[in-house]
């Protein structure tokens, strides 16, 4: 009997999970099929902070998630393992966040000429720190993919998946990105930071392997982003306003999902910014925006992606932030999205069977 089967045989999925592995699962990086890479990074956030604690918040809340999935038999047996929170990344994020916050305050204050010399070098320093974070993520993904593992990323702000997307671009000659988000994230070097959380999709599109970017739920964006989304034939944006108007006029969510999926190529990377959901589900996210989806709407869309025969090649969940004084609501929602996405990812890869 293999080590993994020994672990499975000794585990009771109906019992109380030990607070060791995420979701109370008994797997480690050897026995798990899916490795979750936590990236506690939020250097360039431009509104509220806290997303660097997202991975820990989801981990802590995960023990309240029941493992049973009625349409994926024994989903937990695939094995999910979250790597330890990388303290060096978290410390670096905290240090550079202070520097970036001061620079953003200077910009918002009108760029006082007297302070220009003090701030002029900061964007370059921030860009270098973010580039190093991207390289760390890239190396982690390459390492575990070389072992045949499925890999997903848990942020952190929305800048964190770029290294993962780059790693997958070396493995797949062509793939699409399905983005759930309140924001378009198509800004070029937002607030002078090349690797801003608001620039993740702009940066991803620099990769020629990205054949399609399908954005869903966007409702807070600038004119330049709207023009780019309209003029770039690789981008198709389903704006939140248009989706809601279709629903109000009688169009079924199933039909809208079919329209979204029709725009996707065979291989799809999924990036979920939690602020794509209604902010009642993520009130402490970095940049909440009124509107958005119920959790089950997004997860239904993902289920339909798998049922369409498309293959999810990786995913991330970002911008989850814990509430004050130990409030686990955001982490609880994030953990539930994470578990379901992990199972659907496994189903699309043939590790699990979706009814």
C-alpha positions in Angstrom: 0.0 0.0 0.0 1.4 3.4 -1.0 2.1 6.1 1.6 -0.9 8.2 0.3 -3.3 5.2 0.6 -2.1 4.6 4.2 -2.8 8.3 5.0 -6.3 8.0 3.4 -7.1 4.8 5.2 -6.2 6.3 8.6 -8.3 9.4 8.1 -12.0 9.9 9.1 -13.5 12.6 6.8 -16.5 12.8 9.1 -14.5 13.5 12.2 -12.8 16.5 13.7 -9.8 17.4 11.6 -6.6 18.1 13.4 -5.4 21.7 13.1 -2.4 20.8 11.1 -3.1 20.5 7.4 -5.4 22.9 5.7 -9.1 21.9 5.9 -8.0 19.4 8.6 -6.6 17.1 5.9 -3.8 14.7 6.8 -1.7 15.3 3.6 1.8 16.8 3.2 3.7 18.0 0.2 4.6 14.4 -0.7 1.2 12.8 -0.4 -1.0 15.7 -1.7 -1.8 16.0 -5.4 -2.5 19.8 -5.0 0.0 22.2 -3.5 -1.2 25.6 -2.4 1.4 28.3 -2.4 0.7 31.1 0.1 2.0 34.5 -0.9 1.5 37.0 2.0 2.3 40.1 -0.1 0.6 43.5 -0.4 3.2 46.1 -1.1 1.3 48.1 -3.8 -2.2 48.0 -2.3 -3.8 51.4 -2.9 -6.7 51.4 -0.5 -7.0 49.2 2.6 -4.3 46.8 3.7 -4.7 43.3 5.2 -4.5 41.1 2.2 -1.0 39.9 3.2 -2.8 38.0 6.0 -5.1 36.4 3.5 -3.4 33.0 3.3 -3.3 32.7 7.1 -6.9 33.8 7.4 -8.1 31.2 4.9 -6.0 28.5 6.6 -7.4 29.3 10.1 -11.0 29.3 8.8 -10.5 26.2 6.7 -11.1 23.8 9.7 -14.8 24.9 9.6 -15.3 23.6 6.0 -16.9 20.2 5.7 -15.2 18.0 3.2 -18.3 16.4 1.6 -19.1 17.4 -2.0 -22.3 15.9 -3.3 -21.2 16.1 -7.0 -17.6 15.0 -6.5 -17.3 11.7 -4.7 -14.5 11.5 -2.1 -13.1 14.9 -3.3 -10.9 15.1 -0.2 -8.9 12.0 -1.2 -7.1 14.0 -4.0 -5.1 15.6 -1.2 -4.5 19.3 -0.7 -1.6 20.8 1.2 -0.8 24.4 1.9 2.9 25.2 2.3 4.0 27.0 5.4 3.5 30.8 5.3 6.9 32.2 4.0 8.0 34.5 6.8 10.7 36.2 4.7 8.1 37.2 2.0 5.7 38.5 4.7 8.5 40.5 6.4 9.6 42.0 3.1 6.1 42.9 2.2 5.6 44.7 5.5 8.8 46.7 5.1 8.2 47.7 1.5 4.6 48.4 2.1 5.6 51.3 4.4 7.7 52.7 1.7 5.0 52.4 -0.9 2.3 53.8 1.4 4.4 56.9 2.0 5.0 57.3 -1.8 1.2 56.9 -2.5 0.5 59.6 0.1 2.9 61.9 -1.6 1.2 61.3 -4.9 -2.2 61.9 -3.4 -1.0 65.0 -1.7 0.0 66.7 -5.0 3.7 65.6 -5.2 5.2 68.4 -3.1 8.3 69.5 -5.0 10.2 69.9 -1.7 9.9 66.1 -1.1 10.6 65.0 -4.6 14.2 64.0 -4.0 13.1 61.9 -1.1 10.6 59.9 -3.2 12.0 59.8 -6.7 13.8 56.5 -6.3 11.0 54.6 -4.5 9.2 53.2 -7.6 12.4 51.5 -8.8 13.0 50.0 -5.3 9.4 48.8 -5.1 9.6 47.3 -8.6 12.7 45.4 -7.7 11.2 44.0 -4.6 8.1 42.9 -6.5 10.2 41.4 -9.2 12.0 39.3 -6.6 8.6 38.2 -5.2 7.5 37.2 -8.7 10.7 35.2 -9.2 10.1 33.4 -5.9 6.6 32.4 -6.9 7.9 31.4 -10.4 10.5 29.1 -8.8 8.0 27.6 -6.4 5.6 26.8 -9.2 8.3 25.3 -11.4 9.6 23.2 -8.5 6.2 21.6 -7.7 5.1 21.3 -11.3 8.3 19.4 -12.1 7.2 16.8 -9.5 3.9 16.4 -11.3 1.9 18.3 -8.7 -1.2 20.5 -9.3 -0.4 24.0 -8.1 -2.6 26.9 -6.9 -1.7 30.2 -5.3 -3.3 31.9 -2.3 -2.7 35.6 -2.0 -1.9 38.3 -1.0 -2.9 41.1 -3.3 -3.6 40.6 -7.0 0.0 41.2 -8.1 1.1 37.8 -6.6 0.0 35.4 -9.4 2.2 36.9 -12.2 5.2 34.5 -11.5 2.8 31.6 -11.6 1.3 32.7 -14.9 4.8 33.1 -16.3 5.7 29.6 -15.2 2.6 28.1 -16.8 3.5 30.0 -20.0 6.6 27.9 -20.3 4.5 24.8 -20.0 1.6 25.7 -22.3 2.1 27.3 -25.7 -1.4 28.9 -25.6 -4.0 29.4 -22.8 -6.7 31.8 -21.6 -7.3 33.6 -18.3 -10.7 33.7 -16.7 -10.7 36.6 -14.3 -13.4 37.2 -11.6 -12.9 40.7 -10.4 -14.5 44.0 -9.6 -11.6 45.7 -11.3 -10.1 45.4 -14.8 -6.5 45.5 -13.5 -5.4 46.8 -16.9 -3.6 49.8 -15.7 0.0 50.4 -16.9 2.3 50.8 -13.9 -0.5 52.1 -11.6 0.8 54.7 -9.2 4.2 54.3 -10.9 4.6 50.7 -9.7 5.2 48.3 -12.6 4.0 45.3 -10.6 0.9 47.0 -9.0 -2.0 44.9 -8.0 -4.0 47.0 -10.5 -1.6 46.0 -13.3 -1.7 42.2 -13.1 -3.7 41.7 -16.3 -1.8 44.4 -18.2 1.4 42.5 -17.3 0.0 39.1 -18.0 -1.0 40.1 -21.5 2.7 40.8 -22.2 3.0 37.1 -22.5 2.3 35.9 -26.1 1.0 32.6 -24.7 -2.1 34.3 -23.3 -4.5 33.9 -26.2 -7.6 35.3 -24.3 -8.4 37.3 -21.2 -12.1 36.9 -20.2 -13.1 39.3 -17.4 -16.3 38.7 -15.5 -17.9 41.1 -13.0 -15.8 44.2 -13.7 -17.6 47.3 -12.3 -14.8 49.8 -11.2 -12.4 50.8 -14.0 -10.9 53.9 -15.7 -11.5 55.1 -19.3 -8.1 53.9 -20.4 -8.9 50.4 -19.3 -12.3 50.5 -21.0 -10.6 51.5 -24.3 -8.0 48.8 -23.9 -10.6 46.2 -23.2 -12.6 47.3 -26.3 -9.6 47.6 -28.7 -7.5 44.6 -27.7 -8.9 41.5 -29.5 -7.5 39.2 -26.9 -9.8 40.8 -24.2 -13.5 40.1 -23.7 -15.0 41.8 -20.7 -18.4 40.9 -19.2 -19.2 44.0 -17.1 -21.2 43.6 -14.0 -23.7 46.2 -15.1 -24.4 44.4 -18.4 -24.7 41.0 -16.6 -27.2 42.4 -14.1 -29.3 44.1 -16.8 -29.4 40.8 -18.7 -30.6 39.0 -15.6 -33.2 41.7 -14.8 -34.6 41.3 -18.3 -34.9 37.5 -17.9 -31.7 36.0 -19.2 -30.8 33.0 -17.2 -27.4 32.8 -15.4 -26.8 29.4 -17.2 -27.1 31.2 -20.6 -24.8 34.0 -19.4 -22.3 31.3 -18.2 -22.5 29.7 -21.6 -21.7 33.0 -23.3 -18.7 33.5 -21.0 -17.4 30.0 -21.6 -17.7 30.3 -25.3 -15.0 33.0 -25.2 -12.5 30.7 -23.5 -9.9 28.5 -25.2 -9.4 24.9 -24.2 -6.8 25.5 -21.5 -7.8 28.1 -18.8 -6.0 29.7 -15.9 -8.5 31.0 -13.3 -7.8 34.1 -11.2 -10.3 35.0 -8.5 -10.1 38.3 -6.8 -12.5 38.0 -3.9 -13.8 41.5 -4.5 -15.6 40.1 -7.5 -18.1 38.9 -5.0 -20.7 41.0 -3.3 -18.9 42.9 -0.6 -21.2 41.5 2.1 -19.1 38.3 1.5 -15.7 40.1 1.7 -16.2 43.4 3.6 -12.5 43.7 4.5 -11.0 43.1 1.1 -8.5 45.7 -0.1 -10.8 47.6 -2.5 -14.5 46.6 -2.0 -17.0 47.7 -4.6 -20.8 47.5 -4.4 -22.4 45.0 -6.7 -20.8 41.7 -7.6 -21.8 38.0 -7.3 -23.0 35.6 -4.8 -20.4 32.9 -4.1 -22.6 30.2 -5.7 -22.9 32.1 -8.9 -19.1 32.1 -9.4 -18.8 28.5 -8.4 -21.6 27.5 -10.8 -19.7 29.2 -13.6 -16.5 27.3 -12.6 -18.5 24.0 -12.6 -19.8 24.8 -16.1 -16.2 25.5 -17.3 -15.2 22.0 -16.2 -18.4 20.4 -17.7 -17.6 22.1 -21.0 -14.5 19.9 -21.3 -12.1 22.8 -20.8 -9.1 22.2 -18.6 -8.2 24.4 -15.7 -4.4 24.5 -15.7 -4.1 26.5 -12.4 -5.9 29.0 -10.3 -5.4 31.6 -7.6 -7.6 33.3 -4.9 -6.4 36.7 -3.9 -7.4 39.9 -1.9 -8.9 38.1 1.0 -8.3 40.1 4.2 -9.2 39.2 7.8 -11.4 41.5 9.8 -10.5 43.3 13.0 -10.2 41.5 16.3 -10.1 38.0 14.9 -13.2 38.3 12.6 -13.0 35.2 10.4 -15.9 36.0 8.0 -13.7 36.9 5.0 -11.4 34.0 5.7 -14.4 31.7 6.0 -15.8 32.7 2.6 -12.3 32.6 1.0 -11.7 29.1 2.4 -14.9 27.8 1.0 -14.2 29.2 -2.4 -10.7 27.7 -2.2 -11.9 24.2 -1.3 -14.5 24.1 -4.1 -12.0 25.5 -6.6 -9.4 22.9 -5.6 -11.9 20.1 -6.2 -13.1 21.5 -9.6 -9.4 22.0 -10.6 -8.8 18.3 -9.7 -11.9 17.2 -11.7 -10.8 19.1 -14.7 -7.4 17.4 -14.5 -8.9 14.0 -14.2 -8.0 13.5 -10.5 -11.6 13.6 -9.5 -15.0 12.7 -11.1 -17.6 15.5 -11.4 -21.2 14.3 -11.7 
